[in-house]
Amino acid sequence: MRNCVRLTCARRTTIALLAPVVCALVLATAHAATPQFEGDVLPILTAHCLKCHGREARKASLDLRTVALATRGGESGPVIVPGNAEESLLYERMADHSMPPAGELPLTAAQIEVIRDWLDAGDMKVEEAPALDEPSTEITAADREFWAFRRPLRRDPPEIRPADRARTPVDLFLLAKLSEHGLSFAPEADAQTLVRRAFFDLIGLPPTPEEIDQFVNDASPAAYDHLLDRLLASPHFGERWGRHWLDASGYVDVAGGDNDAGIIKLAEGKWRYRDYVIRSFNDDKPFDQFLTEQLAGDELSDWRTAEHFTPAMLENLIATTFLRSSADDTDENELNTADIRHGVLARTVETVASNLLGLTVNCARCHSHKYDPISHVDYYRLTAIFTPALNPQSWLQPRDRALADVAPRERAAAESHNASIQKQIDESKARLAELRRPYEAKIFETKLATIPDAIRADTKSAIETPKDKRNDVQKYLADKFADALRATPAEVDAALVDEHRRQVQELEIQLAELPKSLQKWGKIQAVYDSGPPPATYLLRRGNHETPGTEVAPGFLGILCQDDPRGLFADAQPRGESSGRRLALARWLTRRDTPAAGQVARTIVNRMWQQLFGVGLVETPDNFGHSGARPTHPELLDWLAIRWIDEGYRWKPLLKLLMHSAAYRQASSVAPSLSVDAQTLDPGNQLLWHQRLRRLESEAVRDAIVAASGTLDPQLFGPPIPIEARPDGSVVVKESSAAISNDGAKPDAPSRPRRSIYVLARRNYHPSMLGTFDQPVMATNCPRRNPSAVVLQSLAMLNDDFVVEQAGRFAATVAQLPVEQQVTAIFRRAVARVPSAQESAWSDELLARQFSRYRPQCETDSAARQQALAHLCQMVLNTSEFLYVP
């Protein structure tokens, strides 16, 4: 046992003696090891240098994110001399502590030593990366045969026998598939149903009884054609179809992510884009022009050097707000960082791709697409199209990117004029203050004399001492006496001598008039190139701190017949613009190309979706392998080609679709006719009857207001504000809250405007709209997803807006003879007359409610109107009101 103890002690002694030697050897080995860029050097550069040289900026054109970029150097030439730290500018600036600059996190001596050792070692291995001219990816013949990546094929509509149910070529495609299953269309909808359907689909409002009668009583064969022409020519057409486009574009009125319910950050002037979209649809602007203006309106003219903005220049700049829909929080300095900037750029690319191409490209930000032939390189070539305008290293914060709605030269002249006026204002204010100062001092001294002698001097001293330098006693004296001792304007005016009074009056007149001479201008939330085209790099795993090879601008190879980079070889810069986005727009609308065909398919599919409830491709933002397949691919191609051939105009194609027997068929079918169809096609993919469709949130609100007869038809203008109430609800602030110039509230209640003009937030919608599935605009919304939940019924029963509008509805109907009132309610709300049983139920309800309200009302007519309000609200609560059959 003793021997074991002695042996253990000996071992301990040996280890203790050897420990310093071992530690010295370990430290020497560590010191001798060559620092590695990824593990040792890059963390130092990331913490201390990349803010100025790689992430948020590339000062002096120096990028230190990788060895390859660092060895390129910058404006001062090479900053690295491999094998010689003393000759390397990078080490020199670090050693003399001029880099990083004062105010930034300084480097430690140990960190500088790591940089020195790395440079002296001269190990500048450049990370392997694809070459700039390397093909995007291997695109196989099978890839190009996928339906969405082929050019639309021209083909004649199929011949069917008998063809008596077909009204248009569209019907021939549908009937050909239906006949394969022994099916056909449902009977045509009745006239009242058809007119209501057409009104909601084209202008988003219900028909008035007079408009119903006009159609129903028109016995001519062209009655339906005339109805469609009237609706397509309505100014409300642009409001309805513009809303669909704004959804797909991700439009909101606010800036940033909108993550605080109580804070609304308006993007000033952004509503001009909403109005541009509405006007474009009303004018039936060709889609190729519409698209080009939105992608590259700033590149269509040299607006920077223009003497004045022409109407076309102004409209084109407004159109580029399309590219400002992505959430951008960089106005907050704390969030103006490289990761947020790259996020804005990525969301912009994502929205453009899903809206225009019906493709999901965002996963290729980190790696090549798992399902579709879209490579990692392709993604960054596409991104390079937008980087001259959305350059993370030369970023414009939203407040700085907004343009004046006058030409730069006009604004410069206006600013010079305003500076002159402001100088006069400042001088007048100074002169006025100088005239009044002696009187104010005299009045102050007079009042001060009334203060007890013991505290008089201390009080005066306290008031004259700046607030932030007062002691506790002085704070007390100032709070107690300052207001009482201060001379009021009236006291000064009364004390003025005649000459000074005249001068004061003249100065006050000047100060009232001078601001009227200040020139003002509005704002445009435009997109434009913010400098020379920057180098764009493939980001490994999507990380902006680990760039790979530089990539040239290009398009998705799968939609190109030739080299995707060749598209930009002829891009013509205009003024200070690169021309890249204009080249993209031209490519997307160049006829007979896979790209133009993909765009056309995507848009006509969404047109079909709005008229039939579901697109020919059920996933409107995903035409790739993971999306749905078209139910009628030949019809989709036929519609795309026809739309292009007819000049990309919306209205003719919509009219064709709405003339079809498929559109005009009933949504409900007799059970005896639908048993086989339900068994063979329960999802109605073959369209053997029209789909029952729920109104979107805006259409629900607009229909309520239209039924009450109080809708304000005014178009355009700034958004109508919304407000949050203490109970958590969000409501629209109608103009009834406004006061007139004389300070009195208007006698007549306000007339609500259409919901498209209500301030659009990204996350926090008016409660009424949110209940009916107003979409959250994280990016964009190519398809609304309607739901049927109990909250909707509760809102229609209890929401203050619905109750108020039911009262206005009743007031409108009460002006009619009593025997016509029930019929009028049904016709205004659901576009038909009530059945005998519905009339009996309505009369019974009116009688019960009249008995309930008569003791509370002064007159029978008042009680009758209260009862009518209940009936109006009950009809507004019906499913028939909320759905388009």
Buried (B, 14 or more C-beta within 10 A) or exposed (E): EEEEEEEEEEEEEEEEEEEEEEEEEEEEEEEEEEBEBEEBBBEBBBBBBBBBBBBBBBBEBBBBBBBBBBBBBBEEEBBBBBEEBEEBBBBBBBBEEEBBEEEEEBBEEEBBBBBBBBBBBEBBEEBEBBEEEEBBBEBEEEBBEBBBBBBBEEEEBBEBEEEEBBBBBBBBBBBBBBBEBEBBBBBBBEBBBBBBBBBBBBBBBBBBBEBBEBBBEBEEEEBBEEBBEBBBEBBBBBBBBBBBBBBBBBBBBBBBBBEEEEEBBBBBBBBBBBBBBBBBBBEBBBBBBBBBBBBBBBBBBEBBEBEEBEEEBBBBBBBBBBBBBBBBBBBEEEBBBBEBBBBBBBBBBBBBBBBBBBBBBBBBBEEBBEEBBBBBBBBBBBBBBBBBBBBBBBBBBBEEBBBBBBBBEBBEEBEEEBEEBEEBBEEBEEBBEEBBEEBBEEBBEEBBEEBEEEBBEEBBBBBEBEEEEBEEEBEEBBEBBEEEBEBEEEBBEEBBEEEBBEBBEEBEEBBEEBEEEEBEBEBBBBBBBBEEBBBBBBBBEBEBBBBBBBBBBBBBBBBBEEBBBEBBEEBEBBBBBBBBBBBBBBBBBEEEBBBBBBBBBBBBBBBBBBBBBBBBBBBBBBBBBEBBEBBBBBBBBBBBBBBBEBEBEBBBBBBBBBBBBBBBBBBBBEEEBBEEBEEBBEEBBBBBBBEEBBBBBBBBBBBBBBBBBBBBEEBBEBBBBBEBEEEEBBBBBBEEEEEEEEEEEEEEBBBBBBBBBBBBBBBBBBBBBBBBBBBBBEBBBBBBEBEEEEEBBEBBEEBEBBEBBBBBBBBBBBEEEEEEBBBBBBBBBBBBBBEEEBBEBBEEBBEEBBEEBBEEBEEEEBBBBBBBBBBBBBBBBBEBBBBBB
